[in-house]
Amino acid sequence: NDMYSALLHVYAAGLNDFITPLEILLEGVFDAAEECDVYGDEPYDQPEATAASSGAHSGAQPNAFQRLGYKALLYVRYSLAGKRFPQGTALPEDTARALRPEMLRLLLRSRHVPPEVIPGG
C-alpha cells in the first residue's frame, strides 16, 4: 500500500506523469478484487450481507481491495481538483488543466488496458 503512495509521488513529482501510476494502481485494485473475491457469489442487493462481510461494521481491518480502491479514488479526487497526492498542495495551473482531460480519458475507457510495467510483477 505504501509502495503505491511512493510510486504515485515519484511519477507525479519526478516525471510529471499522473496517468501511468494510476494505471498501475488500478491494476493492483483489479488484482486485489480477484484475490478478495469481490466478484463472487455474494449478492450486491443485500446491504447488511455486504457490510458484514466487508468488515464495515465489524471493526475488521479493510482488505487490500478496499485499501487500494480508496487510495485510487483519493488520487483521482486530488488530481481532478488540481492537487498533488498525498500532500494536497496545488499543482501549477497549466499542469492541472492538462491533467483533467487525460485523467477523464483514462477513467472513461470502455475496456481496461493493463500497463506494461507493474511493480513487483
N, C-alpha and C positions, 0 to 999 in steps of 0.2 A: 504494500500500500504506500509506504514512504518512498519506495523506488519510483512509483509513478509520479509522485509530487516532485521529486528531483528531476525526472525526465521532462515533465511539463515546464519546469523552471528553466532547465538548460536549453531546451529547444526554443522557448519563447525569448529568454533574455540573451542567450548566446548566438542563436541562429536566426532570430526574428521569424521563427516558423511556429505558428499557433495551430496549424491543422494536423500535421504529421503526429504530434504527440497525442492529440485527441483520437486519431485513428488507432494508434497503438493502445491507448486506454480503452477504447470501445472494444477492441479485440479481447482485452482482458475481461471486460464486462461480459462479453458473449461466452468466453471460456468458462467464467465463473458461473454463469447461468446454467450451462450444461452440467457442470460439476455439482451444483446445488439442486439440480433437477427442478428448476423453476418452470420448466415446460412440462412437468409431469402430469399425473392424473388428478391432481388436486383441483377441485372446482374453484373458478375465479369469482363466481357469483355468490359465494357464501362468505361474507366479511369475517365472521367470527372464526371460521376454519382457517382462513389465510392469515389472519392476525395472530392466532395462537401458534401456528406452525412457523411463522416468520420470526417469532420471538418479540414482536412489537409490544406486547403487554406482559410478557412473562419475565422481563428483566434479563433475558438472554442477550449475549453479545451479537451484533449484526454479523451475518455471514459475508463471505467475500463478494458475492454478487451485490449485496446491499451497500457495502463499503465502497466498492469501485463505482457502482452506479451513482451513489451520492457524490463522489469525487468528480465524476464526469459531468453531472448536472451542475455542480458548483463551478467547474471550469467553464462550461458553456455560458452560465449566467454572468460570470466575471467578464468573459471575452466579449459577449454581446453588449455589456454595459461599458466597455472600453476600459477595463481594469486588468491589472496584472494578477495572476494567480500565484500564490495564495495571499500576497501582500495586500492586494486591493488598491494599490496606487494606480493613478491614472496613466493610461497609455498615451503616447503622442496622438494628437487628433487625426493625423493622416494615417497612422497605423490602425487606429480603431475604425476609421471609415473604410479602409481596405479590408479589414478583417471580417467585418459583419457579413458581407455577401459571400465570402469564402466559407465562413462557418455555416451559413444557411445552406449553401450548395451541398456541403458535406452532410448536414443533417437531413436534407430533403431528398437524398439519393433514393432511388427506388430499390436498389439492391446494395448489399454490403460487399465492399471490395477489401479483403484483408490487406494490411500494409505489408511491405516487403521485409521490413526489419521489425522483429518483435524481440523485446528484451528477454533474455533468459531462454530464448527459443532456439 
